[in-house]
Amino acid sequence: MIQTQRLTAALTPLDVALRLLCSDLKPVDAIEVPLEEAIGRVAAETSPLKAALPAFNTATTDGWALRASDIVGASSYSPLQLVKSPHWVETGERLPDNCDCVLDADLVEQTGPLCQVVAEAVPGQGVRRAGDDLAPGRSIVEAGRIVGSLDVLAARVAGLAHVAVRSPQVRIIDVQAADSSTASSQFIFDFAKAAGARVTMSKTNGRDAASIVAAVGVETCDLLLTVGGTGGGRTDATIHAIKECGTLLAYGLALQPGRMAAVGKIGATPVVALPGLPDQALGACLALVQPVLDMLTARLPRQEMVRPLARKISSAIGVAEIVLLKMSDQAWMPLAAGQLSLDAIINADAWLAVAGNSEGHAAGTPVGALSLREVS
């Protein structure tokens, strides 16, 4: 006789499930990675600069290094004879200590040993002063922020070859789907990678509990995600597998989409069992996986974009609902709530979760939403 997975009579509130999942969870240790591998990962604390950047005055253009006070009044109508030949500098080269400006090549005329200037300058012209880029004591990349290409540019200019990041190891187990689709599992892979994680994915040989347990194995990670097999169908067995491997904390969440998700622990490793349908996987990812990854990476709080609602959002009491929003005339236009079509998913700019104890929000109410483009 086949034993099917059954939800409990009462669904677990989203905040309770998150609290159980994140109990005793701490950021992963920082690791040093080459700059080319740092982009897209979350920066950890880095040692502050010991010296200013640049450490000395440098030329920002090719030309003649001079002291501005020595060439006051020089013009093409009244050239100024120089006592001695000026020093030629290339872009990025250190200026002589007694110089504070750089003149273009055609503004200094040379005839044999004689030099004359045909234009004046102001102190700092053609010069990047010491400390103009970064002051001593400043870090190149702010801890908790996603490392971007501009951060890597600054790090290279500062002479760094590596940067410290927090990049949790995430394992994804794709439970073989009845229709052989891998769309949701591949989305979860991309989702976790975009959050700065190191991600591996394996596929089960079957949909039974033994196949899922075998895929879990003994390999360690910081977060384990399963995709598919969380329903109450005759071939769904992910929940049974979690019970065999560790502890099931909650199955059946007061979350839509994402009701069939589950959370657990295998040893100290948090486990999120995600439904296989794309919109269900997305809802559970936003509500459960994203907060866990943010904790593991010690990411700075995500910035909400506050706008008034173009029309009201209605929500059933007792269930947290994911709402997709699109920017329209500086207001949020709700596209879908609870049930998310692919059309709404690809057109949405942001999302918010309406709490289970709320009936929704009236039109014109300012609400804070998080970007959906960061996870696509």
N, C-alpha and C positions, 0 to 999 in steps of 0.2 A: 504493500500500500504506500502511495506517495504522500509524504508529509509536506503540506504546503505552508508557506510563511504567512502568518496572520498578524495584522496590526492589532495593537491593544485598543480597547474601547475608547480611551482618551488619548488624543494626540499630544505630543510633547511640545510645549511652547518653544519658539525659536531661541529666545534668550536663555532658557534653561538648557537646551541642547548645546548651545555655544559655551555656556559656563562649564558644563560637564566635559566637553571636548578640550577646552583650553586650560583646565585646571592643571597647575604645576608646569605649564608650558613656558619655556624660556627661549630667548633668541639663540640661534646657533652661533658657534664660535666663528670669529672672523678668519678669513683666509686671504693670503696674498695671491693675486692673479695678474698676469701680464695685462697691460693696458688694452690690447686688442680683444681680450676676453672679458673686460669689465663692463662694456656698454650693455645696458639693460639690466644690470644687477644692482642691488642696493648697497650703497657705500657704508662701510663701518668707520669707526673712529680712526683717523690718520694723524700721524705726528705733524704738528704745526711747523711751518717754515721757520728755520733758524735765522735766515737772512732775508732782506727785502728782495723783491724781484721787479726789475733787474737790480743787481747789486751795485751798479754804477750807472752813470749817465751814458746813454748810447745814442747813436745816430739813427734817425728814422728815414733818412734819405742819403744818397751819395752826394758828397759835396765838400765844401771847405769849412773846417772847424775854426771858429773865431770867438772872440769875446764881444758881445753886443755893444758894450760901452766904448770899445775901441773904434767902432765904425759909425758912430752917430753922425748924421748929416751927409753921409755918402750918397751920391746919386749919379745918374748918367751925365748930368750937366756939371757935376762937381765931384769927380772921382777922388777917392781918398787913397793917397799913397801909403802903403804898408811898410813898416820899418823892416820886417822880415817876412819871408814866405810863410803863408798859412799851412796848416796840416790838412792833408786830404784824408777823408774817412769814407768808408763804405757802410751801407746800411747794416745796422746791428753791431757795428764796431764801437769800442769804448772811446769816449771823447777824452782828449787831453785834459788834465785837471784844471787848466786855466781857461778853458773854453766853455761857452754856454749856449752856442747856437751853431747852425750849419747852413751855409749859403749854397745855392745851386751853382753848378760849375760855371755857367755863363755870366755870373755876377762878380766873378773875380777875373781880371784880365792880366795876363802874364806876357811880358816882353823881355826875354832874356832873364836876368836876375831880378827885374823890377816887377812888382805886383801892385795893382790898384783895385779897389773895391768900388762898384758902381751902384750899390744899394745898401741901405742899412737893414738891421734886423732887430728883433726883440729877443730878450732872454728866453730860451726854451724853444725857439723856432727850429724845427727839424730835429728835435731832441726828445727822447723819452728819459725822464729823470729817474734817478734811483728810487725804487719803491712805488713808481707810478702804477705798476701792474698789481702787485700784492705786497702788503706790509708784513713785516716779520711777526710771527705768532698766528698767522692766518692759515687755515687748512685749505687745500686745493678743492676737495669735495666735501660737502656737508654730510655728516653721518645721517643715515636714514633716508637719503634721497637716491632716486634712481640715477645711476651714472649715465650721462649722455655724451654725445660726440664732442660737445664744447668743453665738458669736464676733462675729457681725454686730451683735447688740444692744450688746455692749460697745464695739465700734468706733464705733457711732453715738453712744453716750453720751460717748465720748472726743472726739467732734467730727470723726471721720475720714469721708471720702467715698469713699476708694479703699483697696484693700489689695493687697499684692504676692502673686502666686501663680505657681506653675509649672504650666503647662497645655500639654502637648505637642499638636502637631497630628497627628491620626491619620486616615489615609485607609483606607477599607474598600472593597474591590472585590468585589461580589457576582457570582460567576461563575454565569451563568444555569443554573439547575437543570433537570434533565430533567422534573421534576414541577412546575416553576415555584414551588416553595416558597421563601419568604423568611424562614422562622422562625429559622434559625440566623444569618443575616446581621443580622437585626434584634436578636437577642440580643447579638451581638458589638458592635453599635452601642451598645446600652444598657450593656453591660459596660464598654466603654472610657469612655463618658461618666460612669458612676458612679465611675470611677477618677480623674476630674478632667480628662480630655482634652477638647480641641475636636475634634469628630468630623464628618467628611463621608463620604458613601457614594454610590457610583455602581454602575451595573449594566452588565455586558458585553452586547454585542449578540448574542453567540454563545458556544459553549463551546470554540471552537478557539483555538489559541495566538495567532493574529493578533488576534483580538477582545480577548483578555486583555491583550496588549501595547499595543493601542490605548487600552484603559481605563487602563493604568498611566500612559501619556503622559509628560509632562515636569514635571508639577506636583510641587513639593517638599512634604515632610512630615517629621515626626520618626519615624514608625512607619507602615509599610504592611502592611495585613492583607488577605489574599485569603480568600474563603470559598467552598469547593467546588472540584471539579475536580482533587482531589489523588490520586484513586484510580488503579487500573490499567485502567480501562475504555477502550473504543474512542473515547469522546468526551472523556475527561479529558486536559487539556492545560496545567494550571496550572504544573506543574514545567518543562515545555518553555518556557513564557513567562518564568519567572524566569530561566532560563539565557540567554534572548535579551536580557533587560533588564539582567542583572547577574551575580552569582555565587551559585550554589547551594552552600550550606555543608553541608547534611545533608538527606537525604530518607529517611524510614522511621526512626522513633524507637522506642527500647525503652520505650514508654509505652502504657499501656492505661487508658482509651480515649485515642486520639490517635496511633495507630501510623502513620497515613497523613499526618501533618503534616510540614511541611518548614520549614527556616529558610534564609535567604539574606541577601544585601546587594545593594542597588542604589546604587552609589556608597558613601556612608557611612551610608545609611539602612537600618536593620534591617527585614527582611521575614519575616513568619510566614505560611505558607500553611496555612490551617485546613481540616480536612475539613468536608463539608457536613452530615453527620448530627448531630443536636442533641447527643447524648451525647459524640460524638467532638469536636465543637467546644468543648463545655464542658471536657472533659479537657485539651485543648490550651491553652485559655484560662487555666485555673488554673495549669498547669505552665509555660507559656511567656510568654503575653501579660502576665499579672499581674506577674511579676518585672520584665519590661522596663518596664512603665508605672511601677512603683515606683521604678526607677532614674532614669527620665526626669523624674519629679516630685520626686526626692529625698525620698520619703515615709519617715517614721519606720518602723522595723521593725514589722510587724504582730504583735499580741500573740496568742500561742497560748493556748488554753484547755486546761489539763492536767486530764484525768480518767482514771480507770481504765477499761479495756475491760470491757463486760458479757459479751462472749464473744470468742473468738479471731478473729484475722484471718489467713487463709492467703494466701500470695502465692508466685508462681512466681519462682524465681531468674532474674535476667537481665533482667527487665522491671519498670520502675517502674509501680505501680498506684495509681490514684486511688480512694480509699475514701470513701464518704459515710456520715456518722454522725448519729445522733439522740440528744439528751440523754434519759436514762431513769434516774431515781433517782440523780442526781449521777454517772452513769457514761455512757460512750459506747457506744451500741448500733450496731454496724455494720449498715447497710442494704443496701449493694451495694459491690462491688469489681471494678474492671476493666470490667464491663459495667453501665451505669447506666440503669435504666428511668426513665421519666418519673415514675412513682409514687415512686421513691426520691429523685429530684431535688427534687420539690415537698415532700417530707416531711423532708428532711435539714436539720440545723441547722449542720453543719460538715463539713469535709473534711480529709483528710491524704493525703500521698503516701508509700506504702511504697517505700523505695529498692530499686533493682534487685538489690542484693547481700543483700537480706533475705528470709527465708522467711515474714515476717509477725510477729505479736505474740500472745503468749499471753493468755488471759483474765485480767483483773486487772492487766495491765501499764499503768502510767500512760503516756498518749501525749498529745502536744500537737497540737491541731487548730485550724484557722483557720475563722472564721465564713464560712458560705455565704450568710447573709442579707445581707451587705454587697454582694454582687454580683447579687442578684436584683431 
